[in-house]
């Protein structure tokens, strides 16, 4: 009978954030993040040299300055938006049936701590939801990898379910459409730009099914062979959100940001798209970042400030960023539905 009263554990996992804006904490975060073999998929020794001798020492001071622009009285937005999501989800789910915890893939609170919280409560099952709508080995895959790495050390392993992606979930799409409509009520726009976090092209090719991936028009359709292709999922997200908003196809653009290193990353690049739009005489742009469900450095600073400045320097007049889902009520309902459908 006791087993019937056991709850289902839910673990929400976001990417992670430094503990503070101090250069040392930022360096520590970068080292943990970039030493993940799914993020920089090089052999260990060259990866260690690249991260510890080049990227972390030289990038940390600059990144620390960018985090200072982002930090609020509550600390890191990515952290407190995830906490708000967790708190709202707890109120939506049946407390007799579910126990909700949250974690960050890198730094604090750790996945290990989140799983420990659930296991101490003697849950009968764990549902892991990586907060990355489009599957990528470097994000969702890394979360799954880390959870399994920890769980394999346990003597008793309960059922563990992973939610790998939710690019076409109706409530996920509606949440973005709600935020888009709100922005569109205030202004009219010439173009609607959907900017997603980029990945090295080699990582996309590694996951190609039967050589299907061509890193081009193959993403115009979404089906069995590219359902786990990150680039294809991004284009599908754009199509579905644009459809909900009734946006003209010729005014919608999908592109990719946040490149690191000299290797080719998936295209088109957001920086290049900004130049192209300016050359076309586009003056007013509304930007979505649907790879991020919580506002963070890549949305608020990179897209909201740096790209805005570039666009305006090239003659653009209006560059508006749609905020991330954060703890939007429709998004909370989406997470609730994702959890209950796997229970």
ChimeraX attribute file (.defattr): number of C-alpha atoms within 10 A of each C-alpha:
attribute: neighborCount
match mode: 1-to-1
recipient: residues
	/A:1	5
	/A:2	5
	/A:3	9
	/A:4	8
	/A:5	12
	/A:6	17
	/A:7	21
	/A:8	24
	/A:9	27
	/A:10	26
	/A:11	23
	/A:12	22
	/A:13	26
	/A:14	25
	/A:15	20
	/A:16	20
	/A:17	26
	/A:18	22
	/A:19	17
	/A:20	16
	/A:21	23
	/A:22	16
	/A:23	20
	/A:24	17
	/A:25	17
	/A:26	23
	/A:27	24
	/A:28	17
	/A:29	22
	/A:30	23
	/A:31	19
	/A:32	14
	/A:33	21
	/A:34	20
	/A:35	20
	/A:36	17
	/A:37	16
	/A:38	19
	/A:39	18
	/A:40	20
	/A:41	16
	/A:42	14
	/A:43	9
	/A:44	13
	/A:45	9
	/A:46	10
	/A:47	17
	/A:48	18
	/A:49	12
	/A:50	16
	/A:51	22
	/A:52	17
	/A:53	11
	/A:54	11
	/A:55	17
	/A:56	22
	/A:57	17
	/A:58	13
	/A:59	15
	/A:60	22
	/A:61	17
	/A:62	12
	/A:63	18
	/A:64	20
	/A:65	14
	/A:66	15
	/A:67	23
	/A:68	15
	/A:69	12
	/A:70	18
	/A:71	16
	/A:72	11
	/A:73	6
	/A:74	9
	/A:75	17
	/A:76	22
	/A:77	20
	/A:78	22
	/A:79	25
	/A:80	17
	/A:81	21
	/A:82	23
	/A:83	18
	/A:84	15
	/A:85	22
	/A:86	21
	/A:87	16
	/A:88	17
	/A:89	21
	/A:90	18
	/A:91	9
	/A:92	13
	/A:93	17
	/A:94	12
	/A:95	12
	/A:96	10
	/A:97	14
	/A:98	20
	/A:99	20
	/A:100	21
	/A:101	23
	/A:102	26
	/A:103	24
	/A:104	24
	/A:105	24
	/A:106	23
	/A:107	19
	/A:108	18
	/A:109	18
	/A:110	16
	/A:111	24
	/A:112	17
	/A:113	15
	/A:114	21
	/A:115	22
	/A:116	15
	/A:117	18
	/A:118	21
	/A:119	18
	/A:120	8
	/A:121	14
	/A:122	16
	/A:123	21
	/A:124	18
	/A:125	20
	/A:126	25
	/A:127	21
	/A:128	24
	/A:129	24
	/A:130	27
	/A:131	25
	/A:132	22
	/A:133	25
	/A:134	27
	/A:135	24
	/A:136	23
	/A:137	22
	/A:138	17
	/A:139	21
	/A:140	25
	/A:141	17
	/A:142	19
	/A:143	26
	/A:144	20
	/A:145	14
	/A:146	13
	/A:147	18
	/A:148	13
	/A:149	12
	/A:150	13
	/A:151	17
	/A:152	10
	/A:153	9
	/A:154	10
	/A:155	7
	/A:156	9
	/A:157	14
	/A:158	14
	/A:159	11
	/A:160	16
	/A:161	16
	/A:162	18
	/A:163	18
	/A:164	20
	/A:165	21
	/A:166	20
	/A:167	23
	/A:168	15
	/A:169	16
	/A:170	14
	/A:171	19
	/A:172	23
	/A:173	24
	/A:174	18
	/A:175	20
	/A:176	25
	/A:177	19
	/A:178	17
	/A:179	16
	/A:180	22
	/A:181	13
	/A:182	11
	/A:183	17
	/A:184	15
	/A:185	8
	/A:186	8
	/A:187	12
	/A:188	12
	/A:189	17
	/A:190	15
	/A:191	21
	/A:192	23
	/A:193	22
	/A:194	26
	/A:195	26
	/A:196	26
	/A:197	21
	/A:198	21
	/A:199	24
	/A:200	19
	/A:201	15
	/A:202	14
	/A:203	20
	/A:204	21
	/A:205	15
	/A:206	12
	/A:207	17
	/A:208	17
	/A:209	14
	/A:210	7
	/A:211	10
	/A:212	13
	/A:213	20
	/A:214	11
	/A:215	16
	/A:216	12
	/A:217	9
	/A:218	14
	/A:219	21
	/A:220	10
	/A:221	13
	/A:222	15
	/A:223	11
	/A:224	8
	/A:225	16
	/A:226	19
	/A:227	19
	/A:228	21
	/A:229	26
	/A:230	25
	/A:231	30
	/A:232	25
	/A:233	26
	/A:234	24
	/A:235	20
	/A:236	21
	/A:237	24
	/A:238	25
	/A:239	19
	/A:240	18
	/A:241	25
	/A:242	22
	/A:243	14
	/A:244	17
	/A:245	17
	/A:246	10
	/A:247	14
	/A:248	11
	/A:249	12
	/A:250	8
	/A:251	13
	/A:252	16
	/A:253	20
	/A:254	23
	/A:255	23
	/A:256	23
	/A:257	23
	/A:258	16
	/A:259	16
	/A:260	13
	/A:261	8
	/A:262	7
	/A:263	10
	/A:264	12
	/A:265	20
	/A:266	22
	/A:267	19
	/A:268	16
	/A:269	19
	/A:270	24
	/A:271	15
	/A:272	13
	/A:273	19
	/A:274	21
	/A:275	16
	/A:276	12
	/A:277	20
	/A:278	19
	/A:279	12
	/A:280	8
	/A:281	12
	/A:282	19
	/A:283	18
	/A:284	21
	/A:285	24
	/A:286	21
	/A:287	22
	/A:288	25
	/A:289	27
	/A:290	27
	/A:291	22
	/A:292	24
	/A:293	24
	/A:294	26
	/A:295	22
	/A:296	22
	/A:297	21
	/A:298	17
	/A:299	27
	/A:300	19
	/A:301	17
	/A:302	16
	/A:303	22
	/A:304	18
	/A:305	16
	/A:306	13
	/A:307	18
	/A:308	21
	/A:309	14
	/A:310	16
	/A:311	24
	/A:312	16
	/A:313	11
	/A:314	15
	/A:315	15
	/A:316	21
	/A:317	15
	/A:318	17
	/A:319	22
	/A:320	20
	/A:321	20
	/A:322	21
	/A:323	21
	/A:324	22
	/A:325	23
	/A:326	21
	/A:327	21
	/A:328	20
	/A:329	15
	/A:330	18
	/A:331	21
	/A:332	24
	/A:333	19
	/A:334	21
	/A:335	23
	/A:336	16
	/A:337	15
	/A:338	18
	/A:339	23
	/A:340	14
	/A:341	8
	/A:342	12
	/A:343	15
